[in-house]
């Protein structure tokens, strides 16, 4: 089953290392989507793909490879829109 997950990360993210890690992870899992730093300091990550692979991506993110002094994140699942051709980093 295909899904779309949007994560809003609250707190501090190691931006350079995190972008690279998540881009690699999304590519390895065959996911599409984006990574975007928001103006308020939070980070938005959107991924689309097979539900099992999306959950693996979220678990990888939650392992702490990207996170520094964060207070958690919110996840919203929806039906995929298919509007991403790959996983991209926005605004850098």
PyMOL Python script that loads the backbone (N, CA, C, O; Angstrom):
from pymol import cmd

cmd.read_pdbstr("""\
ATOM      1  N   UNK A   1       0.840  -1.183   0.000  1.00  0.00           N
ATOM      2  CA  UNK A   1       0.000   0.000   0.000  1.00  0.00           C
ATOM      3  C   UNK A   1       0.883   1.243   0.000  1.00  0.00           C
ATOM      4  O   UNK A   1       1.827   1.340   0.784  1.00  0.00           O
ATOM      5  N   UNK A   2       0.578   2.177  -0.868  1.00  0.00           N
ATOM      6  CA  UNK A   2       1.320   3.426  -0.940  1.00  0.00           C
ATOM      7  C   UNK A   2       0.762   4.434   0.055  1.00  0.00           C
ATOM      8  O   UNK A   2      -0.449   4.530   0.252  1.00  0.00           O
ATOM      9  N   UNK A   3       1.675   5.191   0.682  1.00  0.00           N
ATOM     10  CA  UNK A   3       1.276   6.222   1.640  1.00  0.00           C
ATOM     11  C   UNK A   3       2.148   7.457   1.463  1.00  0.00           C
ATOM     12  O   UNK A   3       3.207   7.424   0.836  1.00  0.00           O
ATOM     13  N   UNK A   4       1.662   8.532   2.035  1.00  0.00           N
ATOM     14  CA  UNK A   4       2.416   9.785   2.117  1.00  0.00           C
ATOM     15  C   UNK A   4       2.497  10.142   3.594  1.00  0.00           C
ATOM     16  O   UNK A   4       1.475  10.200   4.279  1.00  0.00           O
ATOM     17  N   UNK A   5       3.719  10.382   4.090  1.00  0.00           N
ATOM     18  CA  UNK A   5       3.900  10.788   5.481  1.00  0.00           C
ATOM     19  C   UNK A   5       4.553  12.164   5.505  1.00  0.00           C
ATOM     20  O   UNK A   5       5.530  12.413   4.799  1.00  0.00           O
ATOM     21  N   UNK A   6       4.003  13.046   6.320  1.00  0.00           N
ATOM     22  CA  UNK A   6       4.590  14.361   6.530  1.00  0.00           C
ATOM     23  C   UNK A   6       5.029  14.437   7.981  1.00  0.00           C
ATOM     24  O   UNK A   6       4.228  14.252   8.897  1.00  0.00           O
ATOM     25  N   UNK A   7       6.324  14.714   8.182  1.00  0.00           N
ATOM     26  CA  UNK A   7       6.893  14.862   9.517  1.00  0.00           C
ATOM     27  C   UNK A   7       7.238  16.322   9.729  1.00  0.00           C
ATOM     28  O   UNK A   7       7.879  16.941   8.880  1.00  0.00           O
ATOM     29  N   UNK A   8       6.822  16.870  10.840  1.00  0.00           N
ATOM     30  CA  UNK A   8       7.232  18.208  11.246  1.00  0.00           C
ATOM     31  C   UNK A   8       8.092  18.019  12.490  1.00  0.00           C
ATOM     32  O   UNK A   8       7.607  17.564  13.526  1.00  0.00           O
ATOM     33  N   UNK A   9       9.375  18.372  12.378  1.00  0.00           N
ATOM     34  CA  UNK A   9      10.335  18.149  13.455  1.00  0.00           C
ATOM     35  C   UNK A   9      10.498  19.428  14.259  1.00  0.00           C
ATOM     36  O   UNK A   9      10.800  20.486  13.708  1.00  0.00           O
ATOM     37  N   UNK A  10      10.297  19.322  15.568  1.00  0.00           N
ATOM     38  CA  UNK A  10      10.456  20.456  16.474  1.00  0.00           C
ATOM     39  C   UNK A  10      11.808  20.352  17.157  1.00  0.00           C
ATOM     40  O   UNK A  10      12.152  19.294  17.686  1.00  0.00           O
ATOM     41  N   UNK A  11      12.574  21.419  17.156  1.00  0.00           N
ATOM     42  CA  UNK A  11      13.877  21.415  17.806  1.00  0.00           C
ATOM     43  C   UNK A  11      14.988  21.629  16.812  1.00  0.00           C
ATOM     44  O   UNK A  11      14.757  22.113  15.704  1.00  0.00           O
ATOM     45  N   UNK A  12      16.196  21.268  17.204  1.00  0.00           N
ATOM     46  CA  UNK A  12      17.372  21.508  16.384  1.00  0.00           C
ATOM     47  C   UNK A  12      17.747  20.253  15.615  1.00  0.00           C
ATOM     48  O   UNK A  12      17.822  19.162  16.179  1.00  0.00           O
ATOM     49  N   UNK A  13      17.983  20.421  14.319  1.00  0.00           N
ATOM     50  CA  UNK A  13      18.383  19.328  13.443  1.00  0.00           C
ATOM     51  C   UNK A  13      19.760  19.642  12.903  1.00  0.00           C
ATOM     52  O   UNK A  13      20.036  20.781  12.526  1.00  0.00           O
ATOM     53  N   UNK A  14      20.638  18.635  12.861  1.00  0.00           N
ATOM     54  CA  UNK A  14      21.960  18.796  12.241  1.00  0.00           C
ATOM     55  C   UNK A  14      21.752  18.854  10.744  1.00  0.00           C
ATOM     56  O   UNK A  14      21.707  17.821  10.076  1.00  0.00           O
ATOM     57  N   UNK A  15      21.627  20.040  10.224  1.00  0.00           N
ATOM     58  CA  UNK A  15      21.136  20.230   8.873  1.00  0.00           C
ATOM     59  C   UNK A  15      21.954  19.519   7.795  1.00  0.00           C
ATOM     60  O   UNK A  15      21.400  18.700   7.060  1.00  0.00           O
ATOM     61  N   UNK A  16      23.249  19.803   7.676  1.00  0.00           N
ATOM     62  CA  UNK A  16      24.030  19.251   6.571  1.00  0.00           C
ATOM     63  C   UNK A  16      24.062  17.731   6.633  1.00  0.00           C
ATOM     64  O   UNK A  16      23.754  17.071   5.641  1.00  0.00           O
ATOM     65  N   UNK A  17      24.418  17.179   7.741  1.00  0.00           N
ATOM     66  CA  UNK A  17      24.484  15.733   7.879  1.00  0.00           C
ATOM     67  C   UNK A  17      23.134  15.074   7.735  1.00  0.00           C
ATOM     68  O   UNK A  17      23.027  13.979   7.182  1.00  0.00           O
ATOM     69  N   UNK A  18      22.112  15.726   8.226  1.00  0.00           N
ATOM     70  CA  UNK A  18      20.762  15.181   8.164  1.00  0.00           C
ATOM     71  C   UNK A  18      20.259  15.146   6.727  1.00  0.00           C
ATOM     72  O   UNK A  18      19.696  14.142   6.289  1.00  0.00           O
ATOM     73  N   UNK A  19      20.453  16.213   6.008  1.00  0.00           N
ATOM     74  CA  UNK A  19      20.019  16.250   4.601  1.00  0.00           C
ATOM     75  C   UNK A  19      20.633  15.102   3.825  1.00  0.00           C
ATOM     76  O   UNK A  19      19.941  14.383   3.104  1.00  0.00           O
ATOM     77  N   UNK A  20      21.948  14.936   3.981  1.00  0.00           N
ATOM     78  CA  UNK A  20      22.647  13.877   3.249  1.00  0.00           C
ATOM     79  C   UNK A  20      22.151  12.496   3.667  1.00  0.00           C
ATOM     80  O   UNK A  20      21.889  11.639   2.823  1.00  0.00           O
ATOM     81  N   UNK A  21      22.027  12.289   4.968  1.00  0.00           N
ATOM     82  CA  UNK A  21      21.575  10.987   5.475  1.00  0.00           C
ATOM     83  C   UNK A  21      20.182  10.652   4.958  1.00  0.00           C
ATOM     84  O   UNK A  21      19.951   9.545   4.470  1.00  0.00           O
ATOM     85  N   UNK A  22      19.256  11.594   5.059  1.00  0.00           N
ATOM     86  CA  UNK A  22      17.884  11.334   4.649  1.00  0.00           C
ATOM     87  C   UNK A  22      17.765  11.149   3.142  1.00  0.00           C
ATOM     88  O   UNK A  22      16.974  10.327   2.678  1.00  0.00           O
ATOM     89  N   UNK A  23      18.539  11.901   2.383  1.00  0.00           N
ATOM     90  CA  UNK A  23      18.526  11.752   0.930  1.00  0.00           C
ATOM     91  C   UNK A  23      18.989  10.351   0.547  1.00  0.00           C
ATOM     92  O   UNK A  23      18.363   9.692  -0.283  1.00  0.00           O
ATOM     93  N   UNK A  24      20.079   9.901   1.149  1.00  0.00           N
ATOM     94  CA  UNK A  24      20.605   8.555   0.894  1.00  0.00           C
ATOM     95  C   UNK A  24      19.592   7.484   1.300  1.00  0.00           C
ATOM     96  O   UNK A  24      19.340   6.532   0.561  1.00  0.00           O
ATOM     97  N   UNK A  25      19.019   7.663   2.488  1.00  0.00           N
ATOM     98  CA  UNK A  25      18.054   6.692   3.013  1.00  0.00           C
ATOM     99  C   UNK A  25      16.826   6.604   2.109  1.00  0.00           C
ATOM    100  O   UNK A  25      16.368   5.506   1.795  1.00  0.00           O
ATOM    101  N   UNK A  26      16.297   7.738   1.692  1.00  0.00           N
ATOM    102  CA  UNK A  26      15.123   7.751   0.812  1.00  0.00           C
ATOM    103  C   UNK A  26      15.441   7.071  -0.512  1.00  0.00           C
ATOM    104  O   UNK A  26      14.634   6.292  -1.019  1.00  0.00           O
ATOM    105  N   UNK A  27      16.614   7.361  -1.075  1.00  0.00           N
ATOM    106  CA  UNK A  27      17.015   6.717  -2.331  1.00  0.00           C
ATOM    107  C   UNK A  27      17.117   5.209  -2.173  1.00  0.00           C
ATOM    108  O   UNK A  27      16.638   4.461  -3.026  1.00  0.00           O
ATOM    109  N   UNK A  28      17.735   4.756  -1.091  1.00  0.00           N
ATOM    110  CA  UNK A  28      17.903   3.322  -0.859  1.00  0.00           C
ATOM    111  C   UNK A  28      16.561   2.618  -0.695  1.00  0.00           C
ATOM    112  O   UNK A  28      16.414   1.461  -1.088  1.00  0.00           O
ATOM    113  N   UNK A  29      15.594   3.300  -0.125  1.00  0.00           N
ATOM    114  CA  UNK A  29      14.280   2.711   0.114  1.00  0.00           C
ATOM    115  C   UNK A  29      13.309   2.922  -1.044  1.00  0.00           C
ATOM    116  O   UNK A  29      12.186   2.419  -1.018  1.00  0.00           O
ATOM    117  N   UNK A  30      13.745   3.669  -2.061  1.00  0.00           N
ATOM    118  CA  UNK A  30      12.886   3.918  -3.209  1.00  0.00           C
ATOM    119  C   UNK A  30      11.763   4.894  -2.926  1.00  0.00           C
ATOM    120  O   UNK A  30      10.691   4.797  -3.523  1.00  0.00           O
ATOM    121  N   UNK A  31      11.997   5.838  -2.019  1.00  0.00           N
ATOM    122  CA  UNK A  31      10.981   6.817  -1.645  1.00  0.00           C
ATOM    123  C   UNK A  31      11.185   8.134  -2.370  1.00  0.00           C
ATOM    124  O   UNK A  31      12.300   8.467  -2.774  1.00  0.00           O
ATOM    125  N   UNK A  32      10.113   8.871  -2.530  1.00  0.00           N
ATOM    126  CA  UNK A  32      10.188  10.219  -3.083  1.00  0.00           C
ATOM    127  C   UNK A  32       9.702  11.197  -2.025  1.00  0.00           C
ATOM    128  O   UNK A  32       9.076  10.796  -1.043  1.00  0.00           O
ATOM    129  N   UNK A  33       9.990  12.484  -2.222  1.00  0.00           N
ATOM    130  CA  UNK A  33       9.520  13.487  -1.272  1.00  0.00           C
ATOM    131  C   UNK A  33      10.462  14.648  -1.171  1.00  0.00           C
ATOM    132  O   UNK A  33      11.162  14.980  -2.127  1.00  0.00           O
ATOM    133  N   UNK A  34      10.482  15.282   0.017  1.00  0.00           N
ATOM    134  CA  UNK A  34      11.323  16.462   0.198  1.00  0.00           C
ATOM    135  C   UNK A  34      11.717  16.658   1.651  1.00  0.00           C
ATOM    136  O   UNK A  34      11.088  16.138   2.572  1.00  0.00           O
ATOM    137  N   UNK A  35      12.775  17.424   1.818  1.00  0.00           N
ATOM    138  CA  UNK A  35      13.289  17.870   3.118  1.00  0.00           C
ATOM    139  C   UNK A  35      13.331  19.384   3.025  1.00  0.00           C
ATOM    140  O   UNK A  35      13.910  19.930   2.085  1.00  0.00           O
ATOM    141  N   UNK A  36      12.725  20.073   3.988  1.00  0.00           N
ATOM    142  CA  UNK A  36      12.640  21.531   3.911  1.00  0.00           C
ATOM    143  C   UNK A  36      12.749  22.160   5.294  1.00  0.00           C
ATOM    144  O   UNK A  36      12.001  21.803   6.205  1.00  0.00           O
ATOM    145  N   UNK A  37      13.678  23.094   5.450  1.00  0.00           N
ATOM    146  CA  UNK A  37      13.782  23.870   6.686  1.00  0.00           C
ATOM    147  C   UNK A  37      12.715  24.965   6.633  1.00  0.00           C
ATOM    148  O   UNK A  37      12.625  25.707   5.654  1.00  0.00           O
ATOM    149  N   UNK A  38      11.921  25.058   7.679  1.00  0.00           N
ATOM    150  CA  UNK A  38      10.861  26.065   7.737  1.00  0.00           C
ATOM    151  C   UNK A  38      11.369  27.343   8.387  1.00  0.00           C
ATOM    152  O   UNK A  38      12.352  27.314   9.128  1.00  0.00           O
ATOM    153  N   UNK A  39      10.722  28.443   8.121  1.00  0.00           N
ATOM    154  CA  UNK A  39      11.144  29.744   8.639  1.00  0.00           C
ATOM    155  C   UNK A  39      11.146  29.813  10.163  1.00  0.00           C
ATOM    156  O   UNK A  39      11.899  30.595  10.743  1.00  0.00           O
ATOM    157  N   UNK A  40      10.316  29.008  10.818  1.00  0.00           N
ATOM    158  CA  UNK A  40      10.228  29.058  12.279  1.00  0.00           C
ATOM    159  C   UNK A  40      11.240  28.140  12.973  1.00  0.00           C
ATOM    160  O   UNK A  40      11.192  27.972  14.192  1.00  0.00           O
ATOM    161  N   UNK A  41      12.166  27.541  12.188  1.00  0.00           N
ATOM    162  CA  UNK A  41      13.204  26.696  12.764  1.00  0.00           C
ATOM    163  C   UNK A  41      12.883  25.211  12.736  1.00  0.00           C
ATOM    164  O   UNK A  41      13.766  24.382  12.957  1.00  0.00           O
ATOM    165  N   UNK A  42      11.640  24.869  12.469  1.00  0.00           N
ATOM    166  CA  UNK A  42      11.281  23.468  12.367  1.00  0.00           C
ATOM    167  C   UNK A  42      11.692  22.928  10.999  1.00  0.00           C
ATOM    168  O   UNK A  42      12.083  23.688  10.113  1.00  0.00           O
ATOM    169  N   UNK A  43      11.600  21.630  10.840  1.00  0.00           N
ATOM    170  CA  UNK A  43      11.913  20.983   9.570  1.00  0.00           C
ATOM    171  C   UNK A  43      10.708  20.172   9.136  1.00  0.00           C
ATOM    172  O   UNK A  43      10.064  19.508   9.948  1.00  0.00           O
ATOM    173  N   UNK A  44      10.410  20.234   7.832  1.00  0.00           N
ATOM    174  CA  UNK A  44       9.315  19.436   7.265  1.00  0.00           C
ATOM    175  C   UNK A  44       9.926  18.393   6.334  1.00  0.00           C
ATOM    176  O   UNK A  44      10.727  18.713   5.455  1.00  0.00           O
ATOM    177  N   UNK A  45       9.536  17.151   6.543  1.00  0.00           N
ATOM    178  CA  UNK A  45       9.991  16.053   5.700  1.00  0.00           C
ATOM    179  C   UNK A  45       8.751  15.351   5.178  1.00  0.00           C
ATOM    180  O   UNK A  45       7.885  14.947   5.953  1.00  0.00           O
ATOM    181  N   UNK A  46       8.667  15.206   3.866  1.00  0.00           N
ATOM    182  CA  UNK A  46       7.549  14.513   3.236  1.00  0.00           C
ATOM    183  C   UNK A  46       8.120  13.323   2.481  1.00  0.00           C
ATOM    184  O   UNK A  46       9.066  13.473   1.708  1.00  0.00           O
ATOM    185  N   UNK A  47       7.552  12.146   2.699  1.00  0.00           N
ATOM    186  CA  UNK A  47       7.976  10.963   1.948  1.00  0.00           C
ATOM    187  C   UNK A  47       6.762  10.217   1.436  1.00  0.00           C
ATOM    188  O   UNK A  47       5.738  10.123   2.112  1.00  0.00           O
ATOM    189  N   UNK A  48       6.895   9.688   0.228  1.00  0.00           N
ATOM    190  CA  UNK A  48       5.861   8.862  -0.369  1.00  0.00           C
ATOM    191  C   UNK A  48       6.472   7.547  -0.820  1.00  0.00           C
ATOM    192  O   UNK A  48       7.603   7.499  -1.304  1.00  0.00           O
ATOM    193  N   UNK A  49       5.704   6.486  -0.650  1.00  0.00           N
ATOM    194  CA  UNK A  49       6.149   5.174  -1.101  1.00  0.00           C
ATOM    195  C   UNK A  49       5.386   4.077  -0.389  1.00  0.00           C
ATOM    196  O   UNK A  49       4.350   4.314   0.233  1.00  0.00           O
ATOM    197  N   UNK A  50       5.923   2.868  -0.494  1.00  0.00           N
ATOM    198  CA  UNK A  50       5.317   1.723   0.184  1.00  0.00           C
ATOM    199  C   UNK A  50       5.313   1.959   1.689  1.00  0.00           C
ATOM    200  O   UNK A  50       6.302   2.431   2.250  1.00  0.00           O
ATOM    201  N   UNK A  51       4.204   1.632   2.337  1.00  0.00           N
ATOM    202  CA  UNK A  51       4.030   1.917   3.763  1.00  0.00           C
ATOM    203  C   UNK A  51       5.172   1.341   4.604  1.00  0.00           C
ATOM    204  O   UNK A  51       5.678   2.023   5.495  1.00  0.00           O
ATOM    205  N   UNK A  52       5.577   0.121   4.342  1.00  0.00           N
ATOM    206  CA  UNK A  52       6.645  -0.515   5.110  1.00  0.00           C
ATOM    207  C   UNK A  52       7.958   0.266   4.985  1.00  0.00           C
ATOM    208  O   UNK A  52       8.687   0.432   5.963  1.00  0.00           O
ATOM    209  N   UNK A  53       8.245   0.737   3.786  1.00  0.00           N
ATOM    210  CA  UNK A  53       9.487   1.491   3.556  1.00  0.00           C
ATOM    211  C   UNK A  53       9.413   2.888   4.166  1.00  0.00           C
ATOM    212  O   UNK A  53      10.416   3.405   4.659  1.00  0.00           O
ATOM    213  N   UNK A  54       8.243   3.494   4.136  1.00  0.00           N
ATOM    214  CA  UNK A  54       8.064   4.803   4.782  1.00  0.00           C
ATOM    215  C   UNK A  54       8.278   4.662   6.288  1.00  0.00           C
ATOM    216  O   UNK A  54       8.935   5.499   6.906  1.00  0.00           O
ATOM    217  N   UNK A  55       7.726   3.607   6.872  1.00  0.00           N
ATOM    218  CA  UNK A  55       7.921   3.381   8.309  1.00  0.00           C
ATOM    219  C   UNK A  55       9.388   3.120   8.637  1.00  0.00           C
ATOM    220  O   UNK A  55       9.874   3.555   9.681  1.00  0.00           O
ATOM    221  N   UNK A  56      10.099   2.414   7.756  1.00  0.00           N
ATOM    222  CA  UNK A  56      11.531   2.184   7.953  1.00  0.00           C
ATOM    223  C   UNK A  56      12.294   3.511   7.908  1.00  0.00           C
ATOM    224  O   UNK A  56      13.207   3.735   8.702  1.00  0.00           O
ATOM    225  N   UNK A  57      11.917   4.376   6.984  1.00  0.00           N
ATOM    226  CA  UNK A  57      12.530   5.708   6.873  1.00  0.00           C
ATOM    227  C   UNK A  57      12.313   6.496   8.157  1.00  0.00           C
ATOM    228  O   UNK A  57      13.250   7.100   8.678  1.00  0.00           O
ATOM    229  N   UNK A  58      11.092   6.494   8.669  1.00  0.00           N
ATOM    230  CA  UNK A  58      10.770   7.227   9.896  1.00  0.00           C
ATOM    231  C   UNK A  58      11.563   6.666  11.068  1.00  0.00           C
ATOM    232  O   UNK A  58      12.073   7.430  11.886  1.00  0.00           O
ATOM    233  N   UNK A  59      11.676   5.354  11.162  1.00  0.00           N
ATOM    234  CA  UNK A  59      12.456   4.732  12.234  1.00  0.00           C
ATOM    235  C   UNK A  59      13.915   5.139  12.151  1.00  0.00           C
ATOM    236  O   UNK A  59      14.546   5.419  13.170  1.00  0.00           O
ATOM    237  N   UNK A  60      14.453   5.172  10.939  1.00  0.00           N
ATOM    238  CA  UNK A  60      15.847   5.574  10.738  1.00  0.00           C
ATOM    239  C   UNK A  60      16.053   7.012  11.206  1.00  0.00           C
ATOM    240  O   UNK A  60      17.054   7.324  11.851  1.00  0.00           O
ATOM    241  N   UNK A  61      15.107   7.878  10.879  1.00  0.00           N
ATOM    242  CA  UNK A  61      15.206   9.274  11.298  1.00  0.00           C
ATOM    243  C   UNK A  61      15.150   9.378  12.812  1.00  0.00           C
ATOM    244  O   UNK A  61      15.878  10.162  13.420  1.00  0.00           O
ATOM    245  N   UNK A  62      14.290   8.590  13.406  1.00  0.00           N
ATOM    246  CA  UNK A  62      14.075   8.643  14.846  1.00  0.00           C
ATOM    247  C   UNK A  62      15.231   8.026  15.644  1.00  0.00           C
ATOM    248  O   UNK A  62      15.286   8.196  16.862  1.00  0.00           O
ATOM    249  N   UNK A  63      16.151   7.318  14.987  1.00  0.00           N
ATOM    250  CA  UNK A  63      17.295   6.713  15.670  1.00  0.00           C
ATOM    251  C   UNK A  63      18.283   7.753  16.184  1.00  0.00           C
ATOM    252  O   UNK A  63      19.164   7.425  16.979  1.00  0.00           O
ATOM    253  N   UNK A  64      18.151   8.984  15.748  1.00  0.00           N
ATOM    254  CA  UNK A  64      18.997  10.040  16.278  1.00  0.00           C
ATOM    255  C   UNK A  64      20.174  10.423  15.421  1.00  0.00           C
ATOM    256  O   UNK A  64      21.023  11.195  15.865  1.00  0.00           O
ATOM    257  N   UNK A  65      20.260   9.910  14.199  1.00  0.00           N
ATOM    258  CA  UNK A  65      21.384  10.238  13.334  1.00  0.00           C
ATOM    259  C   UNK A  65      21.354  11.697  12.885  1.00  0.00           C
ATOM    260  O   UNK A  65      22.384  12.255  12.507  1.00  0.00           O
ATOM    261  N   UNK A  66      20.194  12.300  12.925  1.00  0.00           N
ATOM    262  CA  UNK A  66      20.038  13.674  12.456  1.00  0.00           C
ATOM    263  C   UNK A  66      19.688  14.642  13.571  1.00  0.00           C
ATOM    264  O   UNK A  66      19.760  15.857  13.388  1.00  0.00           O
ATOM    265  N   UNK A  67      19.325  14.131  14.683  1.00  0.00           N
ATOM    266  CA  UNK A  67      18.684  14.974  15.675  1.00  0.00           C
ATOM    267  C   UNK A  67      19.638  15.459  16.750  1.00  0.00           C
ATOM    268  O   UNK A  67      20.539  14.743  17.185  1.00  0.00           O
ATOM    269  N   UNK A  68      19.416  16.680  17.158  1.00  0.00           N
ATOM    270  CA  UNK A  68      20.194  17.286  18.221  1.00  0.00           C
ATOM    271  C   UNK A  68      19.266  18.204  18.985  1.00  0.00           C
ATOM    272  O   UNK A  68      18.759  19.178  18.429  1.00  0.00           O
ATOM    273  N   UNK A  69      19.037  17.907  20.248  1.00  0.00           N
ATOM    274  CA  UNK A  69      18.209  18.767  21.078  1.00  0.00           C
ATOM    275  C   UNK A  69      16.823  19.017  20.460  1.00  0.00           C
ATOM    276  O   UNK A  69      16.384  20.160  20.331  1.00  0.00           O
ATOM    277  N   UNK A  70      16.159  17.940  20.087  1.00  0.00           N
ATOM    278  CA  UNK A  70      14.825  18.119  19.517  1.00  0.00           C
ATOM    279  C   UNK A  70      13.779  17.688  20.530  1.00  0.00           C
ATOM    280  O   UNK A  70      14.040  16.870  21.413  1.00  0.00           O
ATOM    281  N   UNK A  71      12.610  18.247  20.385  1.00  0.00           N
ATOM    282  CA  UNK A  71      11.551  17.965  21.350  1.00  0.00           C
ATOM    283  C   UNK A  71      10.484  17.036  20.794  1.00  0.00           C
ATOM    284  O   UNK A  71       9.434  16.857  21.410  1.00  0.00           O
ATOM    285  N   UNK A  72      10.744  16.445  19.640  1.00  0.00           N
ATOM    286  CA  UNK A  72       9.806  15.497  19.063  1.00  0.00           C
ATOM    287  C   UNK A  72       9.361  15.908  17.680  1.00  0.00           C
ATOM    288  O   UNK A  72       9.779  16.932  17.139  1.00  0.00           O
ATOM    289  N   UNK A  73       8.502  15.079  17.125  1.00  0.00           N
ATOM    290  CA  UNK A  73       7.954  15.427  15.822  1.00  0.00           C
ATOM    291  C   UNK A  73       6.545  14.903  15.690  1.00  0.00           C
ATOM    292  O   UNK A  73       6.133  13.970  16.379  1.00  0.00           O
ATOM    293  N   UNK A  74       5.815  15.531  14.784  1.00  0.00           N
ATOM    294  CA  UNK A  74       4.448  15.157  14.489  1.00  0.00           C
ATOM    295  C   UNK A  74       4.453  14.426  13.153  1.00  0.00           C
ATOM    296  O   UNK A  74       5.197  14.799  12.246  1.00  0.00           O
ATOM    297  N   UNK A  75       3.636  13.396  13.023  1.00  0.00           N
ATOM    298  CA  UNK A  75       3.536  12.662  11.763  1.00  0.00           C
ATOM    299  C   UNK A  75       2.077  12.638  11.329  1.00  0.00           C
ATOM    300  O   UNK A  75       1.174  12.373  12.122  1.00  0.00           O
ATOM    301  N   UNK A  76       1.877  12.920  10.062  1.00  0.00           N
ATOM    302  CA  UNK A  76       0.537  12.842   9.484  1.00  0.00           C
ATOM    303  C   UNK A  76       0.613  11.947   8.250  1.00  0.00           C
ATOM    304  O   UNK A  76       1.425  12.180   7.355  1.00  0.00           O
ATOM    305  N   UNK A  77      -0.239  10.922   8.207  1.00  0.00           N
ATOM    306  CA  UNK A  77      -0.307  10.035   7.051  1.00  0.00           C
ATOM    307  C   UNK A  77      -1.511  10.404   6.199  1.00  0.00           C
ATOM    308  O   UNK A  77      -2.592  10.698   6.709  1.00  0.00           O
ATOM    309  N   UNK A  78      -1.295  10.381   4.887  1.00  0.00           N
ATOM    310  CA  UNK A  78      -2.372  10.649   3.930  1.00  0.00           C
ATOM    311  C   UNK A  78      -2.194   9.731   2.727  1.00  0.00           C
ATOM    312  O   UNK A  78      -1.225   8.978   2.635  1.00  0.00           O
ATOM    313  N   UNK A  79      -3.138   9.811   1.822  1.00  0.00           N
ATOM    314  CA  UNK A  79      -2.986   9.105   0.557  1.00  0.00           C
ATOM    315  C   UNK A  79      -1.909   9.811  -0.262  1.00  0.00           C
ATOM    316  O   UNK A  79      -1.836  11.039  -0.246  1.00  0.00           O
ATOM    317  N   UNK A  80      -1.076   9.063  -0.973  1.00  0.00           N
ATOM    318  CA  UNK A  80      -0.014   9.684  -1.772  1.00  0.00           C
ATOM    319  C   UNK A  80      -0.604  10.477  -2.938  1.00  0.00           C
ATOM    320  O   UNK A  80      -1.672  10.155  -3.459  1.00  0.00           O
ATOM    321  N   UNK A  81       0.119  11.512  -3.324  1.00  0.00           N
ATOM    322  CA  UNK A  81      -0.311  12.351  -4.440  1.00  0.00           C
ATOM    323  C   UNK A  81       0.488  12.061  -5.701  1.00  0.00           C
ATOM    324  O   UNK A  81       0.052  12.377  -6.807  1.00  0.00           O
ATOM    325  N   UNK A  82       1.672  11.451  -5.530  1.00  0.00           N
ATOM    326  CA  UNK A  82       2.491  11.121  -6.696  1.00  0.00           C
ATOM    327  C   UNK A  82       3.114  12.324  -7.374  1.00  0.00           C
ATOM    328  O   UNK A  82       3.418  12.273  -8.565  1.00  0.00           O
ATOM    329  N   UNK A  83       3.310  13.411  -6.633  1.00  0.00           N
ATOM    330  CA  UNK A  83       3.814  14.641  -7.262  1.00  0.00           C
ATOM    331  C   UNK A  83       5.334  14.797  -7.162  1.00  0.00           C
ATOM    332  O   UNK A  83       5.878  15.797  -7.633  1.00  0.00           O
ATOM    333  N   UNK A  84       6.028  13.829  -6.559  1.00  0.00           N
ATOM    334  CA  UNK A  84       7.480  13.897  -6.432  1.00  0.00           C
ATOM    335  C   UNK A  84       8.124  12.904  -7.379  1.00  0.00           C
ATOM    336  O   UNK A  84       7.692  11.756  -7.476  1.00  0.00           O
ATOM    337  N   UNK A  85       9.165  13.351  -8.079  1.00  0.00           N
ATOM    338  CA  UNK A  85       9.898  12.448  -8.970  1.00  0.00           C
ATOM    339  C   UNK A  85      11.061  11.784  -8.268  1.00  0.00           C
ATOM    340  O   UNK A  85      11.536  10.732  -8.696  1.00  0.00           O
ATOM    341  N   UNK A  86      11.523  12.401  -7.183  1.00  0.00           N
ATOM    342  CA  UNK A  86      12.638  11.888  -6.410  1.00  0.00           C
ATOM    343  C   UNK A  86      12.557  12.495  -5.011  1.00  0.00           C
ATOM    344  O   UNK A  86      11.582  13.173  -4.687  1.00  0.00           O
ATOM    345  N   UNK A  87      13.566  12.258  -4.187  1.00  0.00           N
ATOM    346  CA  UNK A  87      13.635  12.900  -2.887  1.00  0.00           C
ATOM    347  C   UNK A  87      14.553  14.107  -3.037  1.00  0.00           C
ATOM    348  O   UNK A  87      15.705  13.956  -3.443  1.00  0.00           O
ATOM    349  N   UNK A  88      14.065  15.293  -2.718  1.00  0.00           N
ATOM    350  CA  UNK A  88      14.848  16.500  -2.918  1.00  0.00           C
ATOM    351  C   UNK A  88      14.946  17.318  -1.632  1.00  0.00           C
ATOM    352  O   UNK A  88      14.125  17.193  -0.723  1.00  0.00           O
ATOM    353  N   UNK A  89      15.977  18.156  -1.588  1.00  0.00           N
ATOM    354  CA  UNK A  89      16.171  19.083  -0.492  1.00  0.00           C
ATOM    355  C   UNK A  89      15.783  20.456  -1.000  1.00  0.00           C
ATOM    356  O   UNK A  89      16.322  20.922  -2.005  1.00  0.00           O
ATOM    357  N   UNK A  90      14.853  21.113  -0.318  1.00  0.00           N
ATOM    358  CA  UNK A  90      14.335  22.407  -0.756  1.00  0.00           C
ATOM    359  C   UNK A  90      15.036  23.520   0.015  1.00  0.00           C
ATOM    360  O   UNK A  90      15.235  23.418   1.226  1.00  0.00           O
ATOM    361  N   UNK A  91      15.405  24.574  -0.690  1.00  0.00           N
ATOM    362  CA  UNK A  91      15.899  25.785  -0.028  1.00  0.00           C
ATOM    363  C   UNK A  91      17.354  25.768   0.345  1.00  0.00           C
ATOM    364  O   UNK A  91      17.756  26.552   1.205  1.00  0.00           O
ATOM    365  N   UNK A  92      18.176  24.920  -0.251  1.00  0.00           N
ATOM    366  CA  UNK A  92      19.607  24.959   0.039  1.00  0.00           C
ATOM    367  C   UNK A  92      20.388  25.006  -1.238  1.00  0.00           C
ATOM    368  O   UNK A  92      21.618  25.044  -1.208  1.00  0.00           O
TER     369      UNK A  92
END
""", "prot")
cmd.dss("prot")
cmd.show_as("cartoon", "prot")
cmd.util.cbc("prot")
cmd.orient("prot")
